Amino acid sequence: MTIENVYHALYVSTLVALSVMTLLCLVRAIRGPRIADRVVAVNMICTLTLAMICVLALMYGEGYLIDVGLVYALIGFLAVVVLCKVYMGVALERREKREQQAVENTQTEGGDAHA
């Protein structure tokens, strides 16, 4: 068994392990239960995909894949920032809605006491 075969087996086993971890993160992203769990799972999927791209670059000896990995890392970072921004907007809208309902409930209770 040559050293190239050992490295190839190491790369393949690493890719399999990273793929399994990516699938587990996908399950966490779908099931939740909280929004923070989903955002962290999406971020982890991006990181694991970046690691797979780097392993493939080593496996095939192609330097351009490192550049692809860097671009993917930037896109993944922007995706997580956008997700956080969207979820923060949703959370703020829900809070405002609850506060408006609380004010309306207080007003109706106060109006009933005077009648």
Backbone as a ProteinNet text record, in pm:
[ID]
protein_1_A
[PRIMARY]
MTIENVYHALYVSTLVALSVMTLLCLVRAIRGPRIADRVVAVNMICTLTLAMICVLALMYGEGYLIDVGLVYALIGFLAVVVLCKVYMGVALERREKREQQAVENTQTEGGDAHA
[TERTIARY]
85.5	0	90	68.3	151.5	93.5	175.3	133.3	18.1	12.5	-97.5	-230	-228.5	-350.7	-396.3	-300.9	-335.5	-396.9	-335.7	-391.3	-529.6	-545.7	-676.3	-782.7	-750	-844.8	-875.2	-774.7	-795.4	-888.1	-866.1	-950.3	-1094.7	-1111.2	-1246	-1318	-1248.4	-1312.4	-1345.4	-1259.7	-1288.2	-1409.9	-1420.4	-1537	-1666.2	-1658.3	-1776.2	-1818.6	-1721.2	-1752.7	-1812.6	-1756	-1809.7	-1950	-1975.1	-2108	-2211.6	-2175.5	-2267.6	-2297.6	-2194.7	-2216.9	-2304.6	-2288.2	-2371	-2516.8	-2541.6	-2679.5	-2740.7	-2662.8	-2713.4	-2745.6	-2662.3	-2690.8	-2814.8	-2838	-2957.6	-3082.4	-3074.9	-3187	-3212.2	-3105.6	-3121.4	-3179.5	-3139.1	-3191.7	-3340.9	-3384.6	-3525.9	-3610.2	-3562.6	-3642	-3640.1	-3534	-3528.4	-3486.7	-3556	-3689.4	-3687.6	-3574.7	-3568.8	-3503.7	-3523.8	-3465.4	-3313.6	-3262.5	-3117.2	-3055	-3123.3	-3073	-3063.6	-3161.6	-3162.1	-3050.2	-3028.9	-2923.3	-2786.4	-2764.7	-2636	-2616.5	-2723.5	-2712.7	-2678.4	-2738.7	-2706.7	-2561.3	-2516.9	-2377.5	-2283.6	-2319.6	-2235.9	-2233.5	-2346.3	-2349.6	-2254.5	-2253.6	-2161.8	-2016.7	-1987.3	-1850.5	-1808.2	-1896.9	-1864.2	-1846.6	-1927.5	-1912.2	-1778.9	-1739.7	-1609.3	-1497.4	-1509.5	-1409	-1404.8	-1521.2	-1523.7	-1456.7	-1478.2	-1414.2	-1262.4	-1214.9	-1070.7	-1011.2	-1085.2	-1037.5	-1031.8	-1131.2	-1127.9	-1011	-978.4	-863.7	-734.9	-722.4	-604	-604	-720.7	-732.5	-695.8	-745.1	-719.8	-601.3	-546.4	-431.6	-465.2	-586.6	-632.3	-638.2	-553.2	-545.1	-664.1	-730	-842.6	-958.8	-965.9	-1073.7	-1062	-941.6	-924.1	-989.2	-973.6	-1039.5	-1191.5	-1240.8	-1384.3	-1429.5	-1348.1	-1380.2	-1385.2	-1294.4	-1296	-1421.7	-1458.3	-1580.7	-1702.2	-1702.9	-1813.3	-1821.4	-1706.5	-1704.9	-1766.7	-1734.9	-1793.8	-1944.4	-1988.3	-2131.3	-2203.2	-2141.7	-2201.3	-2214.2	-2113.1	-2118.6	-2231.8	-2242.7	-2350.2	-2487.6	-2498.6	-2626.8	-2668	-2574.5	-2606.8	-2644.3	-2575.4	-2608.9	-2749.6	-2783.9	-2916.9	-3023.4	-2997.9	-3093.2	-3116.2	-3010.4	-3023.7	-3105.1	-3080.7	-3154.6	-3303.4	-3334.8	-3474.2	-3541.7	-3476.6	-3537	-3551.8	-3459.3	-3473.1	-3593.9	-3616.7	-3734	-3862.7	-3866	-3984.4	-4007.1	-3900.3	-3912.9	-3960.8	-3911.8	-3956.4	-4103.5	-4147.2	-4287.9	-4376.9	-4335	-4413.3	-4421.7	-4311.7	-4311.8	-4405.2	-4400.1	-4489.3	-4635.6	-4663.7	-4800.5	-4848.6	-4762.4	-4798.7	-4820.4	-4735	-4750.5	-4880.5	-4916.3	-5041.8	-5161.5	-5154.8	-5263.1	-5273.8	-5159.7	-5161.5	-5223.5	-5191.8	-5249.5	-5400.2	-5442.4	-5584.7	-5658.8	-5598.5	-5660	-5673.1	-5572.4	-5576.6	-5685.2	-5698.5	-5799.7	-5940.5	-5960.9	-6094.4	-6129.7	-6032.5	-6057	-6086.6	-6016.6	-6040.1	-6175.6	-6216.9	-6346.8	-6461.3	-6443.5	-6545.4	-6565.2	-6461	-6470.2	-6551.7	-6546.5	-6620.1	-6766.9	-6802.4	-6941.1	-7033.3
-117.6	0	123.9	209.5	328.1	441.7	544.2	659.7	733	731.5	795.5	727.6	595.4	521.5	552	566.8	599.3	738	833.8	968.9	971.9	896.5	892.2	836.2	729.8	672.1	771.5	845.2	946.5	1057.3	1104	1208.6	1161.3	1040.5	988.2	970.8	917.5	899.9	1035.4	1133.4	1268.1	1326.6	1308.8	1359.3	1290.3	1160.7	1088	1140.7	1159.8	1210.8	1350.9	1436.8	1571.7	1569.4	1475.8	1464	1421	1327.3	1282.7	1398	1472.9	1587.7	1693.4	1711.5	1807.2	1763.7	1635.6	1586.1	1604.1	1580.9	1602.1	1749.4	1837.7	1981.4	2019.5	1954.6	1980.6	1940.9	1828.1	1786.5	1890.2	1940.4	2043	2171.6	2205.6	2327.1	2313.2	2194.6	2173.6	2163.7	2087.7	2062.5	2177.8	2253.3	2367.1	2325.2	2351.3	2410.5	2563	2622.8	2769.5	2822.3	2950.6	3015.7	3017.6	3037.1	3039.7	2905.6	2795.2	2663.6	2652.5	2705.3	2698.4	2782.3	2900.8	2988.1	2925.8	2870.9	2806.5	2683.9	2609.3	2491.6	2531.9	2638.3	2685.3	2732.1	2801.3	2845.6	2724.5	2622.8	2502.5	2427.7	2425.2	2361.6	2433.5	2565.5	2642.7	2611	2600.9	2571.9	2431.4	2333.8	2197.3	2185.6	2258.5	2257.6	2319.2	2424.6	2485.6	2386.1	2311.7	2210.4	2101.8	2062.4	1961.4	2013.2	2140.4	2198.9	2198.3	2230.1	2230.8	2089.6	1991.1	1852.1	1808.6	1847.2	1814.2	1882.5	2004.7	2073.8	1997.7	1947.9	1867.3	1734.9	1672.7	1540.3	1544	1645.9	1654.7	1742.3	1813.9	1899.6	2020.3	2068.2	2181.9	2305.9	2402.9	2523.2	2616.8	2611.7	2702.6	2671.4	2548.1	2512.9	2588.7	2628	2708.9	2845.6	2900.9	3028.2	3013.6	2902.5	2875.1	2866.8	2803.9	2793.9	2929.5	3017.5	3152.1	3229.4	3219.4	3286.2	3225.3	3093.3	3027.6	3071.4	3090.5	3136.3	3276.1	3363	3497.3	3493.1	3410.6	3398.4	3338.3	3238.6	3178	3276.8	3359.9	3462.6	3560.4	3605.6	3698.7	3634.3	3506.2	3436.8	3433.9	3407.9	3404.5	3543.6	3645.3	3782.2	3818.7	3782.4	3811.9	3735.1	3607.5	3529.7	3592.5	3635.3	3700.3	3828.8	3905.1	4030	4001.6	3902.5	3867.7	3819.6	3731.3	3678.2	3785.3	3880.2	3989.9	4075.8	4099.4	4174.2	4103.3	3971.8	3893.4	3899.6	3887	3890.9	4027.5	4134.7	4268.5	4290.7	4240.3	4252.6	4177.4	4057.9	3980.5	4052.6	4112.2	4183.9	4304.4	4379.9	4494.9	4451.7	4340.2	4290.1	4250.9	4183.4	4145.8	4269.5	4371	4493.4	4564.8	4568.3	4630.9	4554.9	4423.7	4344.2	4366.3	4379	4403.7	4539.6	4640.5	4773	4769.3	4699.9	4688.7	4614.9	4510	4434.7	4521.1	4601.8	4689.8	4795.4	4848.2	4950.4	4893.1	4771.9	4713	4675.5	4629.7	4598.5	4723.8	4831.8	4960.4	5017.4	4999.7	5049.3	4971.8	4842.8	4761.1	4797.1	4840.4	4875.6	5003.4	5095.1	5220.2	5204.5	5102.6	5085.7	5028.5
0	0	0	-98.8	-110	-27.7	-10.6	68.4	0.8	-133.3	-204	-173.2	-164.1	-131.3	11.6	102.1	240.4	248	178.7	177.6	112.5	4.4	-62.6	31.8	103.7	199.6	311.7	356.4	460	410.1	287.7	231.2	215.7	165.4	145.2	278.8	378	509.8	572.7	552.7	603.2	534	403.3	330	374.7	401.9	449.9	586.8	676.7	810.7	802.6	718.7	702.4	642.2	551.7	491.6	594.9	680.6	786.1	881.1	919.1	1008.2	941.3	809.7	736.9	737.4	719.3	723.8	861.5	967.1	1102.8	1127.2	1074.9	1087.1	1007.9	894.6	816	894.2	963.8	1048.3	1156.8	1219.5	1323.7	1265.1	1142.6	1080	1048.9	1017.3	985.3	1112.2	1210.4	1331.3	1430.5	1434.7	1527.8	1666.5	1770.9	1782.2	1781.3	1815.1	1818.6	1691.9	1669.2	1552.1	1563.1	1683.7	1703.1	1664.6	1694.6	1654.7	1503.7	1436.3	1289.7	1229	1282.4	1229	1251.9	1371.1	1400	1311.3	1285	1198.7	1055.1	1005.4	870.3	863.3	966.2	970.6	973.6	1049.2	1057.1	924.1	853.3	721.5	626.8	632.2	547.3	581.6	711	753.3	711.7	726.6	686.6	535.5	460.5	315	274.5	343.1	317.9	346.4	455.5	488.4	380.5	328.1	221.2	94.2	62.3	-55.3	-37.9	82	107.1	100.7	151.2	142.3	-3.9	-81	-224	-293.8	-253.4	-311.9	-282.6	-160.5	-127.2	-202.4	-209.9	-271.9	-420.2	-490.1	-633.3	-669.4	-572.2	-598.6	-684.2	-672.5	-751.7	-663.3	-691.2	-609.9	-624.7	-740.6	-761.1	-667.3	-616.1	-525	-391.9	-354.5	-234.4	-255.6	-377.5	-408.9	-405.9	-457.1	-451.9	-306.4	-222.7	-80.4	-12.4	-47.7	10.6	-29.5	-155.9	-201.8	-130.7	-114.4	-45.9	100.2	164.1	303.3	314.4	220.9	221.9	199	105.9	78.6	199.4	262.5	381.6	495.2	513.5	617.7	590.5	465.5	429.8	447	416.6	433.4	579.7	668.5	811	861.2	814.2	854.3	806.6	684.5	631.5	709.5	739.4	818.6	955.2	1018.6	1149.8	1138.1	1034.5	1014.6	992.8	911.4	885.1	1012.6	1085.8	1207.6	1315.6	1320.7	1415.9	1380.1	1250.9	1207.8	1245	1226.3	1262.7	1413.4	1491.2	1637	1684.5	1625	1663.4	1628.9	1512.9	1475.9	1574.3	1613.6	1710.7	1844.1	1888.2	2015.4	2009.9	1899.6	1885.6	1885.8	1819.4	1815.1	1955.2	2032.4	2170.1	2256.5	2240.4	2318.5	2283.2	2155	2114	2170.8	2169.5	2226.5	2376.5	2444.6	2588.3	2618.2	2537.9	2557.9	2532.7	2426.6	2396.6	2507.6	2560.8	2670.5	2794.8	2822.6	2939.5	2921.4	2800.1	2774.5	2786.4	2735.2	2743.6	2887.2	2964.6	3104.9	3183.4	3155.5	3222.1	3184.1	3059.4	3014.7	3077	3100.6	3163.6	3308.9	3375.8	3517.2	3536.9	3441.4	3453.5	3417.2	3340.5	3293.4	3393.9
[MASK]
+++++++++++++++++++++++++++++++++++++++++++++++++++++++++++++++++++++++++++++++++++++++++++++++++++++++++++++++++++

